[in-house]
Amino acid sequence: MGEIVLDQVTKTFGHVQVIPPLDLQIEDGEFVVFVGPSGCGKSTLLRLIAGLEDVTTGEIRIDGEPATHTAPAKRGLAMVFQSYALYPHMSVKKNIAFPLKMAGLPQSVIEEKVENAAKVLNLTDYLDRRPGQLSGGQRQRVAIGRAIVREPSAFLFDEPLSNLDAALRVNMRLEISELHNSLKTTMIYVTHDQVEAMTMADKIVVLNAGRVEQVGSPLDLYNAPRNLFVAGFIGSPKMNFIEGETAEAHRATTVGIRPEHIAVSTDAGSWAGVVSVAEHLGSDTLLHVQTENLGTLTARVDGEFSVRHGSRVFLTPQEDKMHRFDARGLAIR
Ligand SMILES: Nc1ncnc2c1ncn2[C@@H]1O[C@H](COP(=O)(O)OP(=O)(O)OP(=O)(O)O)[C@@H](O)[C@H]1O
């Protein structure tokens, strides 16, 4: 089990309401990612679910049971922190066993659970080492191991990969996804990195200033962002926005087009411009183009596209991939 429901939950620190009334339903077994810019309230929301912060008003239910005032240890949830929070003087084995020992389980049961977790996480060969003798990725796996042995109804991850270098992050991302596939336990994962959100989530919750801007699958958010904020936040490189009179469609004050939905030609096209920067990534080419009337637009072309800074090009947007927004920033469908 691992269904979590937030019903009109708010959080106020002093006089500042950082979470206005918020409803959210997390299904059993789902991988849910909270994503949003720094300070939007992601960690606060996770800590409210964990019970590390008290809600100001509203209710939390876990598996149908009221949990608003339940002590953190009694919620059946396991939190994995960015800082790993390992005990430096204890071996990997003792670190993983710690919550079981605290719970007073028999030694034989502890041994078995630690062994199984170590196997799942490829830590079997490291059980006698101390955290200081491990790489960042291995330490993160120990922290996850300590969560796994508790057999929680949900795992809560607070930016678990932000201390790792880029290559290791990609690896750990895959490992956590695989872990979710095999355990099928609810996971709630906080990140400010929309690529992590897109690649890992069943369901993404986009937060902005404590408010839920949109909830949906990664492709829902990519294909049909509800508003300008989600449109600009999800997708890399970012969606281009064209403002004002150029947004020809009635009611629309802003038109959005993703870089991958703009064709580039050196001969002819809808919008003429000059390449201000060309980023040759090998797999694709990103062209930042200073257009005559629409400001700078970014286009992404598959593979190599041999133009340089200063080259004259023409851009043609794919009409059916254009997004239109009204004066309030809401998508027009
Ligand atoms: N204990 C606290 N007392 C007062 N204000 C707080 C406290 N904890 C968080 N806040 C404020 O609440 C808001 C949300 O913070 P939170 O840490 O949840 O954001 P976040 O989205 O996780 O940000 P980041 O990605 O930078 O960690 C921020 O404006 C923050 O300053």
The ligand as an ORCA input file, in Angstrom:
! r2SCAN-3c Opt
* xyz 0 1
  N      11.487     26.691      8.576
  C      11.164     27.686      7.760
  N      10.870     28.917      8.247
  C      10.508     29.930      7.431
  N      10.420     29.822      6.097
  C      10.698     28.631      5.541
  C      11.092     27.501      6.333
  N      11.307     26.449      5.499
  C      11.078     26.915      4.252
  N      10.700     28.209      4.266
  C      10.332     29.034      3.103
  O       9.329     28.365      2.382
  C       9.492     28.490      0.986
  C       9.556     27.112      0.366
  O      10.783     26.483      0.748
  P      11.181     25.012      0.274
  O      12.458     24.651      0.914
  O      10.023     24.114      0.450
  O      11.390     25.265     -1.276
  P      12.019     24.290     -2.369
  O      11.085     24.380     -3.530
  O      12.276     22.958     -1.807
  O      13.354     25.059     -2.707
  P      14.835     24.506     -3.053
  O      14.736     23.846     -4.391
  O      15.634     25.769     -3.092
  O      15.212     23.578     -1.956
  C      10.738     29.325      0.783
  O      10.342     30.631      0.544
  C      11.475     29.191      2.101
  O      12.236     30.324      2.365
*
